[in-house]
Amino acid sequence: MSTPVLFQPNRIGALALDNRIVIPPMCQYSAHDGKPTDWHTQHWGNMLQSGAGLFIVEGTAVSPEGRISAHDLGLWDDHTEAAFADILGRVRRYSEMPVGIQLAHAGRKASCHRSWIKKGAQIAPHQPEGWQTIAPSALPYAEGYQTPREMGLDDISHIRQAFVDAARRAVNLGFNLIEVHAAHGYLLHEFLSPLSNQRTDQYGGNLQKRMRFPLEVFAAVRDVVPSNIPVGVRISATDGVEGGWDIEQSQAFCREIEAHKGSFIDVTSGGLDPRQVLDDYPAYQIPLARAIKAAIDDIPVMGVGLITTPELAEATVAVGDVDLVGIGRGMLYDPRWPWHAAAKLGASIEVSPQYWRGHPSVLNGTFRIRGQR
């Protein structure tokens, strides 16, 4: 019996993956002053024993004001870098899974409570754990949100450099992949969408001008990261609001990313405007990913969004809609999702020997045996 496509090897640039399952970035809101904590030790360790092909660490802010909440990860100084090094060094001893990191700036959606406190509502600058947000234009995300300060050219230069500095630190830490976050209504997405970017200078107006800053950031990051480390981008392919960012503009942006030596595209949707109207059904974002894949030449595309069953994940990659599938919330619910998918589809997967006795399938070779650690 042939190996299911989901469990066939793949590549993102020079990075080899054992299978097509990716654990996408999922914020944990459990950092201290940007630094990962004991929570991250157990969470990352758990994900690294899942059998996925790639684990991407949650959105990590490139500057303090770029955090969604005061409890977000950050990578902006020697202290945060050292904290990452300590925990990564411990959890990676027991796994060969590649690990990536998502670099982000929350823009006008920063300064919020953690998601489980007051539903992640925004905190005013004068309140504890709150600060003044910045954005392309002085337009709040929604009613009840603070009005962000419109970024000047000095701000634009500073944030671009912050992405570069964080990327250098990520390379120092040994991350295998870097994802630039330009989705879900955060800063780079805010520059892309005409709903949030109403600037009249070189960074606002027509599509080329709205793409300018995100492309500058991407190019600057790509320039300082060695060529053997893939650098890609996460996009919201549509705002789901009339007159906003849409699939045609996303296709144009992704062609530019590919031209700037981008290594992959991670396709999601929404997050910029609470008026969004998006369908919600299993694999609902795969048609968007398919449209992006059709518009670019040959870099891999990852699809996400309610891909919950092994059969659905296999069907999605088998027909070529996407090259990789992101299993996010499903991995939080079932951190051994890839094990169970392999058993269901009749595939092989690597499992640390400490866990071999955990499932009868190890007795008949379903799980590929790896050397004792």
C-alpha angles and dihedrals in degrees: 000000000000121000113262111253090240089066098041117108120261139178137227102198107303092344115103118211125197092218144355098262116110127185101217125211113287119179114235098186089214105113127117115224088337093308123121115245140199087287089064092048092061095035096050091042090052093050091047090058093051099092095238120144096237138010119204115198115233125273106300118199119234092209135018095253089050094070120109088219137003086257097060126114118258137187105195107116145020092273095057092043091052092051090052091048092053096052097037090052091056101043097042092058088079102042139053093198114128113248125208133183132218115222115206151164118204097208113185091357093065128103096055138143118256111278094257094050115078087338091289094298117178121264120224117243093248094053127086112278091013131113142169112283127216132212143162089268134015093258121127119228093236144339109301093027121115119257107252122228111253110245119245124210090266089056091050091051092046095051093045089054091046090058089050093049092048090049090053090051090049089054090049089053093055099247110169097212140018126211120195110213112229097151145080097046097296125138103288091043088050089059091049099051122076088213092067102023113068097151120142098204130081091294099057142046119050125034095266092054094045089051093049100089098042089049091047090052093047094047092047091051093046089050095058098040117085114253093244091064112077118231118194141157138242114219137183099228091205138012090216089227126108111255093019136106110313144180095273092054089045091054090052091048093049091051087055091048090053090048088053089058095263114173102206145354123227109201124207132137146227131011099123102090131023089222090070119135112200129160115245116207136118110305089358094159096050093090087059091050090047090054091050092048090052091053099053133059115237116325116117122264124209122207126202139173129099095342093154110153131058090234093055093047091049093048091050095055096033093063091045098245088133137000096222136023124216115217106192119150089024089062092051089053095042113018089186094055093129091052091054092043091053091050091047095048097039096246135140124245136176117254127178111252092241086071100041094105092054097088133030091230091077087071093063098039101258088132115059108235117235127198119277114269 
